[in-house]
């Protein structure tokens, strides 16, 4: 068996990299591959052991960012050490939380938000 790694698409990959690094505390683990037209074709980020890939939109490949007028088809579940502290950074960055932070046994301390690029995040901090 292998790992399942999300591959996100965003309208503005440079802004998304900056946001994920500054707000989520992500680390760029594979530097951006910049295409001839200047768009980012691939980059890899991580928060702890949670890793994801990302690119700009590429209509020719059928890759598009989420439509913010619709509900999210996928939620990204990220386990963190301190849900409350991360939520403070998310809110300070202008994002409204959809839920929490709150204790939700047996899941743990949880919160949910949609980032500025249309992706829905479910944060989880194990209780105890």
Secondary structure, 3 states (H helix, E strand, C coil): CCCCCCEEEECCHHHHHHHHHHHHCCEEEEEEEECCCCCEEEEEEEECCEEEEEEECEHHHCECCCCCCCCCCCEEEEECCCHHHHHHHHHHCCCCEEEEEEEECCCEEEEEEECCCCCEEEEEECCC
